[in-house]
Amino acid sequence: MPTDSPSHTSGSKMIDVARMAGVSRVTVSRAISHPELVSPETLAQVQAAIAQLGYVPNLNAGSLATRRSRIIGAIVPTLSNAWFAETMDGLGEVLEARGYQLLLGQSRYRDAGEEALIDTFIGRQVDALVLTGVDHGDAVRRKLRAFGKPVVETWDLTDDPIDMVAGFSNEGAGAAVARYLAERGYRHLGFLGAHEHRANKRLAGFRSEAARLGLPDIDTEVVAPPSTIDDGARMLRVLVTRSPELRAVYCSNDTLGVGALLACRQEGWAVPGRMAVVGFSDLAIASASQPALSSVRVQAREMGRQAARMLLARLSDVAGTPMPAVADLGFSVIGRESS
């Protein structure tokens, strides 16, 4: 058996799997450790034999020999928001097809929480890391560069990634919404957001572009993340009380946007006659809302898939076309009834 072959933890042995599948023991080992190097037909035979025999490989044995755990660590701010879930689903989909497993942690929007998870994942000898956002302290950036394994940052862009980045410009998205609303004749704009790095960048782009267009200063209302529908409704009422001239709001996520629509319905404010509302991330709930919520569409699932492809290109032992270090997936403003 090759040195990188996984041992077993069940009664069946690798030779039993090989006999049932009609292949060599080396092929079984390769199908477990490097499925991308085995033909789909052979892989299916081996997997069927493994399932029938109840064979469970001990992956630690292989990782000690190859220095590969075949585990990818990923950190998201929260598991309660669908947009991060879509990215992780896309990431896992591509990784699992190549024999890698996803180990997921949530930082709860705390820098200290992210750093603790990074330490844990590095200590667990993960093969690569996927992070949400590009805003990390100097100590964390030094630690990740010393890690020596692939790192992909997502949900934002930067000219100075730790290693690689797959995302879009949050500032650019905010600026695009300001232009969109201004083109429709709205001048008095507001912003509802969660107080975190990426939402703050959306606000910065929104405010900067509004100023460039000669619009009045943006009034804002923010809440600690994760934000809820109730937060959106409450925050819009606060904003309108403070700034009665307000005619349009940009919300840093669709959850807040749906909350803003709820407040308008409860208060009898016509949408968009009295108040226009634009969200962010274009979840399914946006188009299903009444009225349908305008939003900024980002490629959340494709972001995860792209991150996986970038990691796999670096982890592969087979030479291929090099992946770019920066992948800009872009965004688009989707106009609907609410604006």
N, C-alpha and C positions, 0 to 999 in steps of 0.2 A: 504493500500500500504506500502511496507517495507520502512524503513528510507532511504535506499540508492537508491530508485527508482528515475530515472530522471523524472522531470516534463515535460510539453510540451510547445511548442511555436507556435502551429498551432491550427486550429479550432477543429480538432479531439482530442479525449482523449484516454488515455491508455486503458480504458475499452472498447472503440470501437475497438481498435486493437485486444484485447483479444477475443471479441465476433466473429470478422471476422475470426481470426485464429483458433478459437475453443479451446483456452487454457485459463488458469487463468491469472489474472493481474500480479501475482507474476512471472509467467513464462515469460511474456512479459518484465517485468523489468529485469529479469535475462538474457534474450536474448540480451538486449541492453547493460547491464553493464558487464556481464560475459558470452559472447557467447560460450566460451570454455566449459562451464558447461551444455550446452543445446545440445540435440541430433541434428544431421544435419537436420533431417526431420522437427523437431519442429522449428528449427532456420529458415529454408526455409519458413515455413508457416507464421511465425511472420514477417519476412522481406517482404514477398509478401503483407501481410495486411498493413504494414507500407507504402509500396510504393503505394498501391492502395488508401489509405486514405490520403496520403500526410502528415502523422504524423511526426513531427519534435521534438525529445526529447530535453529538456534543460539539457545538460550534467553537467552544473555547480551545479545543485541541488544535483546530485549524488556525485560529487567530494567533495563537502563540507562535506557530511556525511561520506564518505569512506576515505577521505584524498587521493583519487586517481584522477588524471586528465585524465588518460588513454592517455596521450600525451608523446611521447618520443622526446627529443631534440637531433639533430645531427648537427655537425659542420664539414664542408669540406673546404679546402683552396679555391676552385673555383668550379663553376658549368660549366665552359667552357671545362673541360677535361672529356672525356668519361669514364676513369677508375674510377673516384670517383662516377660518375653517376651510374655505374654498381653496386658498393657497396651499394649505397643508395637504388637502386631498389630492391636488394636482401633483404636489411634490412626491407624496407617497405612491401615487399611481405609477409614476415613471421609475422610481427607485425600486419598488417591489418587483417590477418586471425584470430587473437586472440583479435580483437576489439580495437587495439591501433592505434593511428594516429601519423604520423611523422611530426615534425616541424623542418624545415631545414634552416640553416644559413651558409653563406660563410664568412670566415675570411679574404679572399684575401691575404693569406700567411703572415698576420701580427699577431704577438703575442698579440698586444693590441686589435686587432679585435676579436681574439678568446676569450680573457678575457671578453670583453664587451658582447659577445654573451652568454658566460657562465652565467654572471650576469643576463642577460635578461631571459634566460631559467629557472634559479633557481627562479627568481622572479615570473615567470609564473607558478610555481609549477609543472614543468614536473615531470614525474615519474622516469625518468632515462635519462642519457646522453650518447651519442656516439661521440667520438672524433677521429680526424684523426692525427695519429702520437703519439709519447710518449714523445716528448720534450716540457715540460711546465715549467714555472718558479716556484720557491718554493712557492710563494704566491698563485698561481693558484692551485698547488697540495694540499696545506693546505685547501684551500676553497672547493675543490672537495671532499676531505676526510671528511670535516665537513658537507658536503651536506647530507650525511647519506643515499643516495639512490644509486642504481646501476650505475656504470660508466664503459663503455667498450672503450678502446683505440684500434685503428685499423691501418693498413698499416705499422706496424713495430712490433718489439718485444722488451721486456725488462724483466729483472728478478725482477724489482721493479715497477709493475704497480700501478696506483692509486687505482684500484680495480680489474679489469679484462682486459685482452688484447687478441685480435684475429688478427693475422697478420703473418708476415714472417720476416726473417732477411734481411734487406737492405744491410748490410755489406757482408753477406754471398752471396747475389746475385751478388754483384760486384766482389767478389773473384772468383765465379764460371765462370763469363765471362772471367776473366783474364786467368783462366786455359783452358777454351774452345779455346780461340784464340791462346794461347801458344802451345796447342796440335796440332794446324793446321799450325804451323810454323811461326806465326806472332811474331815479336820481338819489333818493334817500334809502340807503341800503344798511342792512344790519347783518350780524354774524352770530350764529349759535354754535358753540363748539365745546369739545372736551379739551381739558388742559393737558395736552401731551405733545411731543415733538412734531409729529406729522401734521396734526390739526393746526398747530401754531404756524407752521409753514404755509398751510393753505390760507390762513388768515393774513399772513404777511403778503402773499401774492395778491390776494383779494384787495387788501387795503392799498397797496402800492399802485395797482392798476387803476383803482377808483380815483386815486389822487391824480394820476397821470391824465385821466380822462376829464378832470376838472369837477368831479363829483364831491359832495360834502363828505366830511370825515365819517368813517364807519363806526357805528355804535355796536358794542359787543356784549355778549353774555356767555360766560363759560362755566363749566362744571367739572369736577374731578371725574376721571374715567373709571369704569366704563359707564357710558351715558345710557339713559332709558327713554322710552316714549314719553313717560310722565315728565321727565326732565325737559324735553323739548317743548311740551305744552306750557309748563310753568315758566320756562325761560323766555318764550315769546311774549307771554303776558307781561313779564317784567320789562322787557325791552319796549313794548308798545306804550306802557305806562310812562316810561322814562322819555321815550322819543315818539310822541304821537304822530309825527310826520312820516314815520317809517312806512315804506311801501313794498319792500322786498327783503327777504332774508336768505342768506346762504348758510346751510347747516353742514357741519363738518362730517356728518354721516347720515345715512337714510333713517336711522332710528330717531334721531332728533328731528329730521324732516317730517316724518310721519306724526311725531308729537306736535310739531308746529301746525300741521293740517288739522289735527284734533282740536287744538285750541281755537283755530279759526272757525271750525264747525260749531263748537260750543259757544263761542262769542257772537256768532252770526256775522262774521267777517267774510265777505265774498272773496273767493280765490279764483282768478287773480285780481279781481276788481279792486278789493281793498288791500290785499296782501298777496304777493307772489312768493313762492317757496321753491328753493332748489336744494337738493340733498347731495350726497356723495356716496359712491360705490355702486349704485344702480342694482340694488338687491331686487329679488322678485317682488318684494312687497311694494317697491316704488311704482311699478307699472300697474299693480293690483289695487293701489290706493284710490280713494274717491275724494277729490279728483286725482288723476294719475300724477305722481310726483316727478317733476323734472330732476335730473340727477347727473352726476359725472360718472361715466362708465370707465372702470379700470379693469384690466384683464387679470383678475385675482387668481383664477385657476391656472391660466397660462403662465403667470408669474412663478408659481410653484413648479410647473413643468420645466420652464426655462432654467430655473435654479438647479433642478435635478440634472438636466442635460449638461450644464456647466460643470457640476461636480463630477458626473460620470466621465466626462471627457478628460478631466484631470486624474481621475482614479484609474482609468483604463490602462491596461498594459499594452494595448494595441494602438499603434500610431494612427492618427486620423487628422481630420481638419481641426485646427485649434479653434477653441471658442473665444469670443471677445471677452475682455475683462468687464466691460460695461454693456449691458443690454437694456435699452430704453424701449419699454413696451407701450409707452404713450397712454393717452386717455382721450375721451370725447365727451362733450356736453350733449346730453340727450334732453331735448326740449319736449315737455308734455303739457297737460292741461293746467298744471299749477303755476305756470309762468307765461 
